[in-house]
């Protein structure tokens, strides 16, 4: 279906989210919508899908002007949107979620719905169990359920809003294959992203937005340098990664055992130098998070010894780790890193109040203003953190970390961030390393692991490799090790784990 948006305008207070935006998406094509966090991409597609109303401009479908005011209006006209966080009902089964919105309501014939679901699942090669609760699925599998539901309701234009954030490589491959199949059927796909590599791999054409306006419209492939300059208005270069290792051991583990419901991880010996960056590579759930949580004091080892800067912290309480200069930044920013419903100012005050009984609200307001300026957070002191973009939430998390730190532990420090925010985050992290902070971080981006690590530890099913000099690794070798070939030209530092059955 051909989709046209002409001269769309949308304002939120003093912020012009969409400023005279026009976009044409041809039938049978995959059209990328590219830009940094906060460029206005999501606002535009929410207007098209009926989740927001435009203040100015017009919408046309197949050459006919339409007025879309609600998501129901959009669905009736064949427009469906897959949100970054799928809009589903986690306690209900896959089948029950698929049935939402189906004609017939409560009187829908379940056998016919099951037949339709299985037919679509086979067509798109999605392996889903109709009886499984959606809450037990991965993000990628939840996306698949929602895509099948939207297609069953007659969607002719599918909007994918930042769909590759937080899904595995195999799930991304399945998603891209589904998008290509839809385009081959004459449907149109709008792919909203900030990732150049995803747009380059999937799209036929790309529209670039910056600060609420369209700044470019190009066929794909297009030079990365040209796209980056359009997105940010300037060329960007990654921060230089020079070895920041200093004399002195920052972290030492001896004969450590970490037990979870699924895995036993044994670390015989590990020492990390002050100022060193250690990348933890592996598939999700292979043990990286357990090691980080152990070093943060959130988990305890049943054996061995853990020392930070020569201080024995084995089985000490979490507060002792904080007092020793350990910081932890979790992957889920809103659930674990920040407090949903609190403003930036209130977060600064909360951090300050942990050091005493009373809060100096005037003083903490100045601190919040300083943090917003220093970390270039696009918000105000009274802005609720859930209203911030992913990049600005990450900047806020960094602003709340104490200075100095001996050990900084980070899960996916740049997941969901645009290129500019990613480079900015690593500039801040490497500056901390120069000041003596040691960093351990996980990432699903192998290039990020390779680029910023001094040494890399590879995890595979609870087993982990000896730390390897990042300069001696290639992406191919790293991928093989993640796939289970941990002994590939390298001795191991850990015994094979024992898997336990999950609790029932």
C-alpha positions in Angstrom: 0.0 0.0 0.0 1.3 3.4 -0.9 1.5 5.8 2.0 1.9 9.6 1.8 2.4 12.1 4.6 2.5 15.8 3.7 3.6 18.7 5.9 3.0 17.0 9.2 3.5 19.2 12.3 3.4 18.2 16.0 4.5 20.1 19.1 4.9 19.1 22.7 5.1 22.3 24.7 8.1 24.1 23.6 9.5 21.1 21.6 8.7 20.9 17.9 8.7 17.1 17.5 7.6 17.2 13.8 8.2 20.3 11.7 6.6 20.2 8.2 7.5 16.5 7.6 6.7 14.9 4.3 7.2 11.2 3.5 6.2 8.8 0.7 6.4 5.0 1.1 5.8 3.0 -2.1 3.8 -0.2 -2.1 6.1 -3.3 -2.1 9.0 -1.5 -0.5 10.8 -1.4 2.9 11.3 2.3 3.7 13.8 3.2 6.5 13.2 6.1 8.8 16.6 7.0 10.3 17.7 9.5 12.9 19.2 9.9 16.3 17.1 9.4 19.5 14.6 12.3 19.7 14.7 13.2 16.0 11.0 12.8 15.7 10.8 9.4 14.1 8.5 7.7 16.6 6.2 10.8 16.8 5.7 10.6 13.0 4.8 7.0 12.9 2.5 7.3 15.9 0.6 10.0 14.0 0.3 7.6 11.0 -0.8 4.7 13.3 -3.4 6.8 15.2 -1.7 6.9 18.6 -1.2 10.7 18.3 -3.0 13.4 16.4 -1.3 15.8 14.0 -1.7 19.5 14.4 -1.2 20.2 10.7 -0.7 18.3 7.4 -2.5 15.5 5.6 -2.4 11.7 5.1 -3.0 9.8 1.9 -3.4 6.0 1.4 -3.4 4.8 -2.2 -3.9 8.4 -3.4 -7.0 9.0 -1.2 -6.9 11.5 1.7 -7.8 9.9 5.1 -8.3 11.2 8.6 -6.8 8.9 11.2 -7.6 9.8 14.8 -7.2 6.5 16.6 -5.4 3.2 16.3 -8.7 1.6 15.4 -9.0 4.1 12.5 -5.5 3.1 11.3 -6.3 -0.7 11.6 -9.5 -0.3 9.5 -7.4 1.3 6.8 -4.7 -1.4 6.9 -2.0 0.3 9.0 -0.5 -1.6 12.0 2.4 -0.8 14.2 4.8 -3.0 16.1 6.0 -1.0 19.0 9.5 -1.3 20.5 7.8 -2.8 23.6 5.0 -5.0 22.1 1.5 -4.1 23.3 0.4 -7.5 24.5 -1.0 -9.2 27.6 1.8 -11.2 29.3 -0.4 -13.4 31.5 -2.4 -14.6 28.6 -1.4 -17.3 26.1 0.0 -16.8 22.6 -3.4 -17.8 21.2 -5.4 -15.5 23.4 -3.1 -12.6 22.5 -3.5 -13.5 18.8 -7.3 -13.4 19.2 -7.4 -9.8 20.4 -9.2 -7.7 17.9 -10.4 -10.6 15.8 -13.9 -10.3 14.3 -16.6 -11.9 16.4 -15.3 -10.9 19.8 -16.2 -13.5 22.5 -18.0 -15.6 19.9 -14.9 -16.1 17.7 -14.5 -19.7 16.6 -11.3 -20.8 18.3 -10.6 -23.7 15.9 -10.7 -21.3 12.9 -8.4 -18.9 14.7 -5.9 -21.7 15.5 -5.9 -22.7 11.8 -5.3 -19.1 10.8 -2.5 -18.7 13.4 -0.7 -21.8 12.3 -1.0 -21.0 8.6 0.6 -17.6 9.2 3.3 -19.0 11.5 4.3 -21.5 8.9 4.3 -18.9 6.1 6.7 -16.6 8.1 8.7 -19.5 9.7 7.8 -18.5 13.3 8.1 -21.3 15.8 5.5 -20.4 18.5 3.5 -22.6 20.9 -0.1 -21.3 21.1 -0.5 -22.5 24.7 2.6 -20.7 26.1 2.0 -17.6 28.2 3.3 -14.5 26.4 5.1 -13.4 29.6 7.4 -16.4 29.2 8.5 -15.4 25.7 11.6 -13.4 24.6 11.1 -9.9 23.2 11.7 -11.3 19.7 9.0 -14.0 20.1 6.5 -11.4 21.5 7.2 -9.4 18.4 6.4 -12.4 16.2 3.1 -12.9 18.0 2.1 -9.3 17.4 3.2 -9.3 13.8 1.0 -12.4 13.1 -1.9 -10.7 14.9 -1.6 -7.5 12.9 -1.4 -9.4 9.6 -4.4 -11.5 10.5 -6.4 -8.3 10.9 -5.5 -7.2 7.3 -2.6 -4.9 7.7 -1.2 -3.7 4.4 1.4 -1.3 5.8 3.4 -2.5 8.8 5.4 0.0 10.9 8.4 -1.5 12.8 9.5 0.9 15.6 13.1 0.2 16.7 12.4 -3.5 16.4 16.0 -4.9 16.7 16.6 -3.5 20.2 17.0 -6.4 22.7 16.4 -9.3 20.3 18.9 -12.0 19.3 20.7 -12.3 16.0 18.6 -15.2 14.9 15.3 -13.4 15.8 16.5 -10.4 13.9 17.1 -12.6 10.8 13.6 -14.0 11.2 12.2 -10.5 11.5 14.0 -9.2 8.4 12.9 -12.3 6.4 9.3 -11.5 7.4 9.6 -7.9 6.3 11.1 -8.9 2.9 8.2 -11.4 2.4 5.6 -8.7 3.1 7.3 -6.4 0.6 7.2 -9.2 -2.0 3.5 -9.5 -1.4 3.0 -5.8 -2.3 2.7 -4.6 1.2 4.8 -1.7 2.5 7.0 -1.7 5.6 8.2 1.4 7.5 11.4 0.5 9.4 12.1 3.1 12.2 15.7 2.8 13.4 18.9 4.6 14.4 21.2 1.7 13.3 22.9 2.2 10.0 23.8 -1.4 9.6 20.1 -2.5 10.0 18.9 0.1 7.5 21.6 -0.9 5.0 20.8 -4.6 5.3 17.0 -4.3 5.0 15.7 -1.2 3.4 15.2 -0.1 -0.2 15.2 3.6 0.6 15.7 5.7 3.7 14.4 9.1 4.9 16.7 10.8 7.5 15.3 13.1 10.2 17.1 15.5 12.5 15.5 17.7 15.1 12.0 17.1 13.9 12.7 17.8 10.2 13.4 15.7 7.1 17.0 16.3 6.0 17.5 13.7 3.4 15.9 11.0 1.3 18.2 8.4 -0.3 18.2 5.0 -2.1 19.9 2.2 -0.2 22.8 1.4 -0.3 24.2 4.8 0.6 27.6 5.8 2.0 27.7 5.6 5.9 29.6 8.8 6.0 26.8 10.6 4.1 24.1 9.2 6.4 26.0 10.0 9.5 26.5 13.6 8.4 22.7 13.9 7.6 21.8 12.4 11.0 24.1 14.6 13.1 25.0 17.5 10.9 28.6 16.6 11.2 31.1 13.8 10.8 31.6 11.6 13.9 34.7 9.7 14.9 34.8 7.0 17.6 36.9 8.0 20.7 40.4 6.7 20.6 40.9 3.6 22.7 44.4 3.6 24.1 45.4 1.2 26.9 44.6 2.8 30.2 45.9 -0.1 32.3 47.8 1.1 35.4 49.8 -0.6 38.1 47.8 -2.3 40.8 45.1 -5.0 40.8 41.6 -3.6 40.8 39.7 -6.9 41.0 40.8 -10.4 42.0 38.7 -13.6 42.0 40.0 -16.9 43.4 38.1 -20.2 43.3 34.7 -18.5 42.9 31.5 -20.5 42.4 28.3 -18.7 41.3 25.1 -20.8 41.4 21.8 -20.0 39.8 18.7 -22.0 38.9 20.3 -23.0 35.6 24.0 -22.6 35.8 27.0 -23.2 38.0 29.9 -20.9 37.1 33.4 -21.7 38.3 36.1 -19.0 38.1 39.4 -20.5 39.2 41.5 -17.3 38.9 40.9 -13.8 37.5 42.8 -10.6 38.0 41.9 -7.3 36.4 44.2 -4.3 36.4 43.3 -0.8 37.5 42.0 1.2 34.5 41.5 -1.9 32.3 38.3 -2.5 30.2 37.1 -6.1 30.1 34.4 -7.1 27.6 32.1 -10.0 28.5 30.9 -11.6 25.3 28.3 -14.4 24.8 24.6 -15.1 24.2 22.1 -13.8 26.7 21.9 -16.0 29.8 25.3 -17.6 29.4 26.6 -16.2 32.8 27.8 -12.7 32.0 25.2 -11.0 34.2 25.9 -13.4 37.1 29.6 -12.4 37.1 28.7 -8.7 37.0 26.2 -9.1 39.9 28.7 -11.1 41.9 31.3 -8.3 41.5 28.6 -5.7 42.4 27.7 -7.5 45.7 24.3 -8.5 44.5 25.1 -12.2 44.4 27.3 -14.2 46.8 29.9 -16.9 46.0 29.6 -20.1 47.9 33.4 -20.6 47.7 36.6 -18.6 47.2 37.6 -15.0 47.6 36.7 -11.7 46.0 38.9 -8.7 46.4 38.6 -5.1 45.2 41.7 -2.9 45.4 43.1 -5.5 47.9 40.1 -5.4 50.2 38.4 -8.7 50.8 34.7 -8.3 50.1 33.8 -12.0 50.0 30.2 -12.4 51.2 30.1 -8.8 52.4 26.8 -6.8 52.2 26.0 -4.7 49.1 26.5 -1.4 51.0 30.1 -2.4 51.7 30.7 -2.8 47.9 29.2 0.7 47.4 31.5 2.1 50.1 34.5 0.5 48.3 33.7 2.4 45.1 31.8 -0.2 43.1 29.1 1.0 40.6 26.6 -1.1 38.7 24.5 0.0 35.7 21.9 -2.6 34.7 20.5 -3.1 31.2 16.9 -2.4 32.1 17.2 1.3 32.8 13.6 2.0 34.0 13.0 -1.2 36.0 16.4 -1.5 37.7 18.5 1.6 37.0 16.0 4.4 37.5 12.8 4.9 39.4 9.7 5.2 37.1 7.7 8.3 38.1 10.5 10.3 39.6 12.1 13.3 38.0 15.8 13.9 37.3 15.9 16.3 40.3 14.3 13.7 42.5 16.8 11.1 41.4 19.7 13.4 42.3 17.9 14.1 45.7 17.5 10.4 46.3 21.2 9.8 45.6 22.1 12.6 48.1 19.6 11.5 50.8 21.3 8.1 50.9 24.2 10.0 52.6 22.1 11.6 55.4 18.7 12.2 56.9 17.7 15.5 55.2 17.5 16.7 51.6 18.8 20.1 50.6 16.3 20.7 47.8 17.9 23.9 46.6 21.3 22.3 46.6 20.1 19.2 44.8 18.3 21.3 42.2 21.6 23.0 41.3 23.3 19.5 41.2 20.5 18.3 38.8 21.0 21.4 36.6 24.7 20.8 36.5 24.3 17.1 35.6 21.9 18.0 32.8 24.3 20.5 31.4 27.4 18.3 31.9 25.9 15.2 30.5 23.9 17.0 27.8 20.6 15.4 28.9 17.6 16.6 26.8 15.3 17.3 29.7 14.7 19.6 32.6 15.1 18.9 36.4 11.4 18.2 36.7 11.2 15.9 33.7 10.1 12.4 34.7 12.7 9.8 33.6 10.2 7.7 31.7 9.6 10.7 29.4 13.3 10.7 28.4 14.5 8.9 25.3 16.7 5.8 25.8 19.9 7.8 25.2 18.9 10.4 27.7 18.0 7.7 30.3 21.4 6.3 29.9 23.0 9.7 30.3 21.0 10.2 33.4 22.2 6.8 34.8 25.8 7.9 34.1 25.2 11.2 35.8 24.0 9.5 38.9 27.1 7.2 39.2 29.6 8.3 42.0 32.9 9.9 41.1 35.5 8.4 41.5 34.8 4.7 41.1 37.2 1.8 41.5 35.0 -0.6 39.6 32.2 0.1 37.1 30.0 -2.8 36.0 27.7 -2.3 33.0 25.2 -4.4 31.2 24.7 -3.3 27.5 25.9 0.3 28.1 24.8 1.4 24.6 21.8 -0.9 23.8 19.1 1.1 21.9 21.3 4.2 21.5 22.0 6.1 18.3 25.5 6.5 17.0 26.1 9.9 18.6 24.9 8.8 22.0 27.0 5.6 21.8 30.2 7.5 21.0 29.4 10.0 23.8 28.9 7.2 26.3 32.2 5.6 25.5 34.0 9.0 25.7 32.7 9.3 29.3 33.6 5.7 30.1 37.2 5.9 28.7 37.7 9.2 30.6 36.8 7.3 33.8 39.4 4.6 32.9 42.1 7.3 32.5 41.2 8.3 36.0 41.8 4.8 37.3 38.3 3.2 37.0 38.2 -0.4 35.9 35.2 -1.4 33.7 33.6 -4.8 33.1 30.8 -4.7 30.6 28.5 -7.0 28.6 27.3 -6.3 25.0 25.6 -8.2 22.3 27.4 -6.0 19.8 30.6 -7.9 18.9 32.1 -4.8 17.2 31.6 -2.8 20.5 33.3 -5.6 22.4 36.3 -5.7 20.0 36.6 -1.9 19.8 36.6 -0.9 23.4 38.0 -3.9 25.4 41.6 -4.4 26.5 40.7 -8.1 27.1 37.7 -10.2 26.4 36.1 -13.1 28.3 33.8 -15.3 26.3 30.8 -17.1 27.9 29.1 -20.1 26.4 26.4 -21.9 28.5 28.0 -21.0 31.8 31.5 -21.9 30.8 34.0 -19.1 30.3 37.3 -18.6 28.5 40.6 -17.2 29.8 40.8 -13.4 29.2 42.0 -12.9 25.6 43.8 -9.8 24.3 41.3 -8.0 22.1 43.9 -7.2 19.6 44.4 -10.9 19.0 40.7 -11.5 18.3 38.7 -11.3 15.1 34.9 -11.1 14.9 34.9 -14.5 13.2 36.9 -16.1 16.0 34.8 -14.4 18.7 31.6 -15.7 17.1 33.0 -19.3 17.0 33.9 -19.1 20.7 30.4 -17.7 21.6 29.0 -20.7 19.6 30.8 -23.1 22.0 34.4 -23.4 20.7 35.9 -21.9 23.8 39.1 -23.9 23.5 39.8 -22.4 20.1 43.5 -21.6 20.4 43.1 -20.7 24.0 43.3 -22.5 27.4 40.3 -22.0 29.6 40.1 -20.5 33.1 36.9 -22.2 34.1 35.5 -25.7 34.4 32.4 -26.7 32.4 29.3 -25.7 34.3 26.6 -28.0 35.6 23.1 -27.2 34.5 20.3 -27.5 37.0 16.6 -28.0 36.2 14.6 -24.8 36.5 12.5 -24.4 39.6 8.8 -25.2 39.2 
